[in-house]
C-alpha cells in the first residue's frame, strides 16, 4: 500500500510564500503523475497543478506565474512552491498521485490534506 503525506501548510500573510511537500511511501515502482488539488469551504475541489513523469505540467489559470510544481524522483516527493499568495488561495490542499507497484497496474492515491490560510 502507498501513503501520501503532505506538509508545509500554515498561516501566511498576503504576498507571502509557502512550500508544500508530498512524500509517497510504500511499495512504489513508478509514479506516472503527481498533482495538487485544493478545496475551499463551499466550493468544489479543484485541480491546482499536475506534473507527469514526462515533464508535462499544467496549472490552474489563477495560479500561473505564482505557483511552481516540481518533483524529486529519488525521494518520491512532489512540491508546490506558492509565491505571492492571495486570500483566494486559502483552502485545504490535497496531494494526488497515480502510482504503480509493478510498473503495469496503477492506482490513484490521495493525501490527507494540509491547510493553507492566507490572511492579514
N, C-alpha and C positions, 0 to 999 in steps of 0.2 A: 504494500500500500504506500501511496505517496502522500506527503503532508506539505502544505504550503503555509508558511508563517510570514506574515507581514510585520514590518516595524518602521518606525520613523515618523509616525503621525504625531500631532500635537497642536498646540495653540500658537499662532503666529499673527503678527500684525499685517495689514495690507501692505503689499510691496515686498514682503519678506519672502524667504525661501525655506523649503523643506525638501529632504531627500527620502523617499520611501524605498524600502528594500523588501523583496520577497524571495525567501530561500526555499527551494524544493529539496526535500529529503526523502529517502526510501529507496526502493528499487527503481532506478532510472537508467534506461538505456539511451534514450534520446528525447529531446523536447522539440516539438515541431513549432510551437508558438507560445509565447507568454504575453500577457497583457494586463492592463489595469482598467477596472470599471469603478464607477462611483455612484452612490445613491444618496440624495438629499431628502429630508423629510417631505413627504407629499409628492415626490417625483419618482419616475421610473428609474431603474438602474440603467446607466448609460456607459457606453464604451468611451474611455479616455484615450487610450493608445494601445497598440499591439505591435509586436516585433516577431517576425518569423525567423527561423533559423537561417533562411536565405539572406536575411538582412533587410527584407522589405518591412517598412514601417508605415503606420497610419495613425494620425492624430485627429481627435475631435477638433472641429474648426476653432472653437473658442479658446483652445489651449495652444494652438500653433504659435511658435515663436517664444513661448514661455515655458513649456514643458519639454523634457527630453527623456525618452525611454532608452535604456541600454541594458546590456546583458553580459554577465560574466559566466561563460560556459563552464569554466573549471569549477566554479562554485555553485552551479545550477541556480543562479540568482539573477533576478531582474530588478532594475532600479527605475525609479521615476523621479528625476530632478525637476522640481517645481519652483520656478522663479516668478517674481512679480505677482505674487498670489493676490487674489481678489476675494472679497466676501462670497461671491458666487461660486467659488471653488470649495466652499465648506460642504463636506459630505463624508460619509464612510467610504473609504477606498478599499476595493477588493482586488486581490491578485487572482488571475485566472491563467491556467496553463493546460496545454494538450500534451500529454506525456505518455511515452511507451516504455514498458519494462523489458521488451524483447525486440524492439525495432520494427514490429509489424502491427500489433494492436495498440491503439491509442485511447486514452481515457481523459476526459475533461475534469479538472480539479479546480477547487476554489479555496481561497484562504478565508480566515475568519473575519477579516476586515480590520482596518485601522482608521481612527477618527482624525480628520483634518479640520481644524476650525480656524477661520481667518476672520479676525475681529480686532477693532481698536480698543 
